[in-house]
Amino acid sequence: CLLKAARVFMVFEILEKSGEIVKSKPSVEQLENEDFDEVFTVVLITKEEASSLEAKVMKVSEVDRVDIHPVTGVSLPKGQSPSESMDDSAVSAAPKENRKAEAAPQKGRRAVNAHNANKTIRVNIDRLDILMNLFEELVIDRGRLQSIASELHNPDLNETVERMTRVSGDLQNIILNMRMIPVETVFNRFPKMVRQLARDLDKKINLEIIGAETELDRTVIDEIGDPLVHLIRNALDHGIESPAERLAKGKPEEGTVTLRAYHSGNHVFIELEDDGAGIDKDRVLQKALERGVVTEEMAATLTDRQIAELILSSGFSTAEKITDVSGRGVGLDVVKSTIESLGGYITIDSKEGQGSLFQVQLPLTLSIISVMLVNLDKDIYAIPLSSIIETAIIQTSDILNAHNQKVIDFRGSIVPLVNLKDIFEMEGAKEEEELQSVVIVRKGDRMAGLIVDSFIGQQEIVLKSLGNYLQSVFAISGATILGNGQVALIVDCNALIK
């Protein structure tokens, strides 16, 4: 037959109007490339009679024969609809029926796939980046307009600026959503990797993926793949025990690793949980002392979670022997630094003998962020709201000294104080002032209080990098242009708490 692919397309057109196509054998790509002999099988969910369906398909020229068979006797797992199960059951039925066109008269959803396919367009990512840059300039000008309006007190101007702020806010959401990509683009490569590693390690492991449809900004998606590979390799090698060990502990032979993603507030959380051996705290502490990561005095005061997080230290490995999978001392410190460079952080919760939970928190988007503007002398600095717990004004007399470090008692927790003027080598704070303005920030479960001169307020700003010449400036993650044209530096709270 000439133009086989065209005939196939015509058959598909007819079938899609009659119901929902679930599966074809060979695949659609193979059919389009004419990579088949004379027969192909289609699984269809439809309410139409077999005879009318056959008549319609036979109208396509050069179709020799149409055989239609109902797919029956399929047992469904609990909670699964017919349309979901057809995918597997009908495929297994296809070879038995000798790859003849078949239809399942099941009550299913109508075909909307073809209709929806026409509603999407492909846009080069560079164009989206240009659009984002233009919008960032608009955000800067919006800030400028707001500051002018607040000085002039003109009701008409105020009303127009408020309306513009609302509209540009909606526009911002649309542009950011356009850049969002489901994390399944990263997650999809893990099942094969887990199967391969489980074979290499001679372990039985089941990988569960939850929330793969959760969306993240493209810039974050590009960076997050490698850290997750390291975390999964670590869970498979160090976390899950061998089948014999698991049976001896009364656990099922097959270990389970769960990878889940979900939104919460302005962040995306990615969690990797395993039901393995957990982290051997004594062994980790002993190794950390050998390597000089912690001192004896520090070791005595560490909580279980802090001990678990020692495995994120540079060059740290508890593997007995060096293998392809682990023991090279490379891995989890790379994970930590990559995640922190994206403005996120990682925490570890582990119960010995029961398993571990690695939780990665990431910002939804990287280019436009909400910050708290603060004054240091005549300079303005921005502190990201995602790091701030709260702001407070404290009495100078409440500041205590512990181990040559100024601290305060904040709601029952001892929080170290960091004077930003000292960090940025500005003129020292006036000690005689009775009250001090403090911003309480956190990274994971660790907190710090940043002493500033005064608070200005909250604002959305555009994050600009400092360029190649200023890569290694301590505690500064970037800069922004404010409404009045002044440049404000953005404080990197992660570096300060480190």
N, C-alpha and C positions, 0 to 999 in steps of 0.2 A: 504494500500500500504506500502511495506517495504521501508525504507530509503526515507521518504518523502522529507527531506531537499535536498538530492542529486538530486531528480527529479526536484525540484524547481530550483536548481542551473543550471541544464541542460537547463531548459526553459529560464532562464535569459541569459545564454550564447548565445542562438539562437537569442533572442530579441535584445541583445546589438549589435550583428553583423548587425542587420537590421535597427537600429535607436537609439534613445536616450530614455532611461527609465526615466520618470519624477517622478513617484510615484508608490508605491505598497501598497496594503491594504490586509491583515495586513502588518506591517512594515517589512523591510528586516531582522531585528534582530529576530522578532517573527517567520518569515519563517525559518530562519536558526535553530532556537530552536525547530522547528516542533510544534510551538504553534498556530496551526490553524486546522480547521476540514478537509473539502475536497475541498474547493474552495478558490481561491485567485484572486485578481484583479490587473492588471498591466496597467498603463497609459503610452503609448508609442508615441513618435513623429517619424514618419517614412514616407518614400516615397513609400514603398512597397505595392503591392496589398494585399488585405485582404486574398484572396484565397491562395496565395503562402505562406503567413505568417502562415495561419492555417495549411497548409500541413507540413511546417517545424516543428511546435510545436507538431503536432500529431505524428511525428516520435519518440518522446521521449516515451519510454515504460511506461505503466501504466497511461498515460494521457487519461482520459475518454472522455472529450469533451472540445472544444475550441469555445467560442462565441466572435465574434469581432464586436464592434460597434464604428462608428465614433463619436467623441464628437463634437457636433455642437451647434449653437445658443448661443455662449458664447460672452457676450459683454465685450470688453477690456477697462480698464481705459486708459486715454490718456497717450501716451508715453510708453506703456507696450507692449512687444513683445509677440507673441503667446506662446513661450516656457516658459516665466515667468508666464503667467496667467494660463497655463495648470495645474500648481501645485494645485491651489485652485479649478478651475472650474471642472477639471476632477474628483477630489476627491468627489465633491458634486454630480457628475453624477454617481459615482460608486454604491452607495446604490440603486439608482433607477433601475440600470441595473442588480440588484441582484448579485453583486460582480462577474460578469463574466469577463474573460480576454478581454480587449478592447484596441483598438489602434486608434490613431488620425492621419490621413494622412495629417499632417501639414508640411509645409516647415520649417525645423528646423536644428539645428546644428547636425553634425554627432557625434556618440558616441566616446568620447575620454577618458571618465572617467576610463574605464577598463584598457586602455593602460597606463594612467598616474599613476594608483594605483601601478603598478609594479615598478615604478621608485623611490619610497621612501623607506627608511629604518628607523627603530626606534633605536635611540642611547641613552644609559643611560646618564643622565645629568652630572653625576660624571665624565664620560670620557671627556665630553666637557670642564668641569672645569679644568681637568688635562691638556688638550690640550691648554687651555687659559693660565694656569700657565707657561707651557713650552714656549709658545710664548712670554709671558711677560719677561722671562729670555732672550729670543732672542732680544727683544727690548732694554734691558739694555746693552747687548753685542754690539748691533748695535751702540748705543750711544758711547760706548768705542772705537769702530773701527773708528767712525767719528772723535773723538777727536785725535786719534793717526794719522789718515790720514792728518788732518789739520796741525799737527806739522811737519810731515816728508816731505810734498810737493812732493810725488812720484806720477807722472801722472798715472801709471798703477794701483797703490793702490787706488788713488782717483776714477778712473773709475770703479774699481771693487766694491768699497764701495757704490758708487752712484747706481750701478745696484742692489746691494744687498738691498739697502734702498727701491728702487722701488718695487722689488719683495716682500720684507717683508711687504711693505705697502699694496700690493694687498692681500697677505695672511691674513693680519690683518683684512681687510674688509670682507673676506670670513668667517673667524672665528667668527667675531662679528655678521655677518648676520645669522650664524648657531644658535646663541644664541637668536635671535630675535623671539618674539612670538606676534601674533596679539592681540591688546587690547580687542578684542571681547571675549577672554576667561574670562576677568573680567566683561565686559559689559553685557554678556549673563544672568547674575543672577539678573540684575536690573529690567527688565519689571515685573517679578512676584512680586518682593518686592514693586514696585510702585503701582501695582494693590491692593495688600494687604493693604498697608498704606492708599491709597486713600479710601478704604472701611472703615478702622478704623477711619479716620478723617472725613468721610462723605463728601468727595470732589470729583469732576470729574477732572481727570488729564490724559493727553495724554503725553506719553514719546516718544520723537523722538531721535533715535540714528544715528549719522552721522560719517562716517570714522572709523567704527569698525575694518577695515582691517589694520589700522595703526599699525606698529610694534614697540615694545619696548623690551629692554633687559630683560631677565628672572628675574634678581635680582630686577629690578624696578617693574615688573609685580607682583611679590610676595608681595611687600610692599604697592602697590597703592590701593588695593581693599578696605581696611577699611576707608581710608580718603574719598574715593568717596562715600561710604555708608553714612558717616556723612554728606557730602555736599548735597546729595540727600534728606536725611531725613529733613535737615534744610530747603531746598527749598520747600518741600511739606508742612511742618508744619508752618514755618514762612513766606514763600514767597507767595505761592498760596492762594488766599482768598477762602471763602466758596462760593458755587454757587450763593446764594442770594446776597452776597456783590458784586460779580463780575457783576451780572445783574444790580445792583443799580448803578455801576460805568460805565455802558454802554459797558462792556466787554463781550465776549462770555462766556457762562456758564462753559465750559470746559477749564481748564487751561492747558498751554503747557510748558513742561520742555524739553529742548533740551540738549543732551549730545553729544559733538562732540570732535573728536581727529584728529590732523593733524601734519605733520612734518613741521618744518621751520628751515633751517640751521642745526645746530648740536643738535637741541632740539625737543622734542615732546610737543605739547600743548594739554591739555585736558580742555575743557570749559564746564561749566554747566550754562545754561541760563534759566531763567523762566520769564513769563510775569505776575508776581504777583504784590504784593503791593510795592516791593522795600524795602529798609531799612529806617526805621523812624529815621532820623539823630538826632532829638531832644531827642528822648527817649534813643537812644544809648549813647548820650553825658551825659545825666542826670544820667544814670546808671553807666557810667564810672567814673563820679565825685563822686557818692555815694560810689563806690568800691575803690576809690583812685587810679584808673588806670591812670588818668591824673589830673593835677592841673588846677585851674581856669585860670592861665596865659597861660598854654599850650593850653587849650581848645579854647581860643580866636584866636589862630594862625593856628588851624588845617584846612586843606582843606576837602572838602566833601569826597574825596576818603580816606583820613587818618581817618576820623570819621567812615566810613564804616568798615575800617580794624581794628577798636577797638574791633569788635566782635570776632576777633581771639585771644584776650587776655585770659589768663588762668582763668578758673572759671567764665567766663562771660556768662550770659544768660538774655534775655529780656522776657522770657516766664512768663505769669502771674501766671500760676499754673503748678505744676510739674506733668508730664504725662509719659507714657511709651516712648513717642517719644522725648520729650524735657523738658527743665527746670531744668535739674540736673547740669547744668554748666559744663558738660563734652562734648567735641565734637570738636568745631572748633579749639581750641588751640592744640588738638591732631593732627588734620589735618595739621596745620602749622608746628609743630615740625617734623612730619614724612616726609613731603615734603622737609623741609630744610635739614634733615639728608640725603636725597637722592641727595643733591646738587641742588635742584630746589627751586622755590618760588611761592607764591600764591598772586594774586592781586584781588581786588573786585571793580567792577564798578556798581553803583546802581543809578537808577533814581526813586525817590519816586512816587508811583502810577503806574509806568510802568514796573518795574521788575529789576532783578539783574543779573550780569554776574560774575561768579567766574572763574578765569583763572589760571590754574596750569601749570607751565613750568618745564619740567624735562629733564635731560641730556639723550642722546640716549643710552650711555653706561657708566658704572661706573669704569671700571678697567684701561683703558688706556685713559689718558686725555692730552690735549694740555695746556701747561703752559708758563708763562713768568718767566724766572729765574732772580733773583735780588740778589745783594750783600748787606749784612749788616755786616760791619767789614770784617772778613775773612769767615764768614758763608754764605752759599747760601740758599735762600728760594725760593719756587715756588708759584706763584699766578695763579690760574686757569684762562685761557683765557675767559671762558664763563662769568666771573664776570667783566672783564676789559672793560672799554669804550675806554680809550686811555692812553698813557704815555705822560708826559710833563716834561719839565725842567723850573722851575719858579725862579724868582728873590726872594731872601729872603725879600727884601723890599716890595714885593707885599703881604706878609702874614699879615693878619689883625687879630685883637682880638675882639671876640664877646662873651659875657657871659662866660668869662674865657676859651674860646675855640678858638684855632687858626683856621682861615678859609681863603679861597681864593675865589676870584670872577672868576668862571670858566664859560665862555660863557654866562654871565648874571645870572648864578645860584650861590648861596652862598654854597660852599662845605666845610664841616669841614675837618680838616687835622688830621691824626692819625700818630704819629711817632712810627714806628714799634719797634725801639730800646727801647722806653719807655715801650711799651706793653710787650716786651720779656725781660725787665730788663737788657738791655745791657748798655754799656757805652754810655752816651748821645751824640747826634749829635753835631758837631762843629757849633756853632751859627754864627761864623764869616764868614763862607763860603757864597759867594755871591749867588751861584746857588744851588737849591735843586732839586733832581730827585723825581718826584711824579708819582704814578700809580693811575689813577682815576678808582675806582671800583663802582659797583652799586648792589643794591638788591631791586628789584621792582622799585619804582620810587625814592628811596633814594640813595644818592651818598656819597662817602667819598674819600679823597685823602690820599694814604699811602706814607709816606716819606721813601725813601730807599737811600742807598749810591750810587748805580749805577745799570744800567741794563746790563744783560749778553746776553739775547736773548730768542727766542722762541724755545720750544722743546716738543716732545711727551714723556710723562713719564708714568711709571707704578705706579698706586696708591697702596700703601701697608698700612694696618692698623697699628696702634701703639701697638696693643695687649691689653690684659685685664688690665695690670698694669697702663697704661697711658690713661685711658678712658677720664679723666676729664681735660686734658690739654687745657687751654683757647686759642681759636683762631687758633688751629692747628687741621686739619682734617685728617692728615696722613703723610706719608713720602714716599720718593722714593730713589732709588739708581741711581746715575748719572754715566755717562760713565767712569769717573776716579775712580769709587768705593766709592766716597764720598756720604754721606747721606744728602739729602736736605729735610727740613720740608715743608709741604704744608700749606699755610695760608688759614684759613677759613674766607672768607670775610663776610659771613652772620653773624658770631658771632661778628666781629668787628663793623659792622654797627648797630647791635642790641644795 
